[in-house]
Amino acid sequence: MRIYLDHHATTPVDPQVLSAMLPYFTEQFGNPSSRQHVFGQEAAQAVAEGRAHVAALVGAQPEEIVFTSGATESDNLAIRGAARSLAPRGRHVVTTAIEHPAVLEPCRTLEREGFEVTRVEVGPDGVVDPARVAAALRVDTVLVSVMAANNEIGTIQPVEEIGALCRGRSVVFHCDAVQALGRVPVDVAAWNVDLMSLSAHKMYGPKGVGALYVRRDRKPRLRLQPQAEGGGQEKGARSGTLNVPGIVGFGEAARLGAQAIASGEPQRLRALRDRLFEGLRKHIDGVELNGAAEPRLPGNLHVSIERAEAETLILSLGGSIALSSGAACAESEGKGSHVLRAIGLPDERVYTALRFGLGRYNDAAEVDTVVEALAEAVKTARSRWQPASS
Ligand SMILES: Cc1ncc(COP(=O)(O)O)c(C=O)c1O
């Protein structure tokens, strides 16, 4: 028995995505920059199609998509690339306390370069208050970065309002939309974003490929300082031979993601998630939800289970049920999740926190099995509980 409930960490590649990719490793292996021969032309055509699918999923124009090696690179290119090129106008950046390290770390780098960064605090609901973002804006603010949905507690952020705010003040708005993409509708126009980070492997595409959306109709035109210089691919924003199979896979994953949203997959996941929460609450006492119930990603459940240390719990499941204690990322530095700290959870809630991420191939039988297994594991974890250990 193996049950995968860790879809915020990564997702399996959809078989249709894999079969779309395979020819681009072997027969159609050309370099898309080699325009003089058919090998290169076929690869360039495949990249163009992939670009169009990714753009369509977020309501962008294909020429607004810059392919990267993943969202970590996209976040770095957006934050360092925009802030450095906007530095003559101002050196203040606004972000939030619950961003992914791929946003927080480049912000730290900017601080070392003399920028000031305001990290907007977030309340127990895990939802950024646009009024706090507004209050953080200064005359020298050049960039705001707020994620679309949190990768731990799944809370969906009011990006539309924050985007409108930034637009009104002519501040560049970057949004890390990795966890929202393919799960809920994402629309660069409605959200007023100027820059948006995307990743394929969180939406049934391959690892190692992502994109940065860069708005083209912004005035003055947004120019990013490239982080990788070389052959000038991606209009100079990101040099390096394009990952053609990856881009083809990303495109196919985007096409399937749009179909999944249209065909009711979010509703199916929400029902499964609710079944999981109800099952846990029925069979285990002391189950507390972390962050607001809504707005939240349909496949996300994040709870703390009283007197059951998450690490012990996960270990006693024997590795066959994939869950996350949500405290593994480097940003946490052994102090427990920075996101859970930011929303004000006490030690006990942080160290007993479990993240469930449901996905395309999960079903009700799996959810019921997990509830049963966890109810047993909680008994073991509680027998070993030492409040001092937290
Ligand atoms: C919100 C968020 N941003 C960025 C990333 C990094 O994405 P990638 O693995 O494509 O570099 C992740 C993945 O962990 C994420 O959840």
The ligand as a Gaussian input file, in Angstrom:
#p B3LYP/6-31G(d) Opt

LIG

0 1
 C        4.997000      28.600000      -3.549000
 C        6.197000      27.978000      -4.175000
 N        7.081000      28.750000      -4.834000
 C        8.179000      28.245000      -5.406000
 C        8.456000      26.906000      -5.365000
 C        9.699000      26.383000      -6.027000
 O        9.358000      25.770000      -7.234000
 P       10.390000      24.865000      -8.057000
 O       10.429000      23.547000      -7.356000
 O        9.803000      24.774000      -9.430000
 O       11.703000      25.555000      -8.056000
 C        7.565000      26.052000      -4.698000
 C        7.839000      24.601000      -4.576000
 O        8.214000      24.102000      -3.540000
 C        6.407000      26.603000      -4.090000
 O        5.535000      25.846000      -3.430000

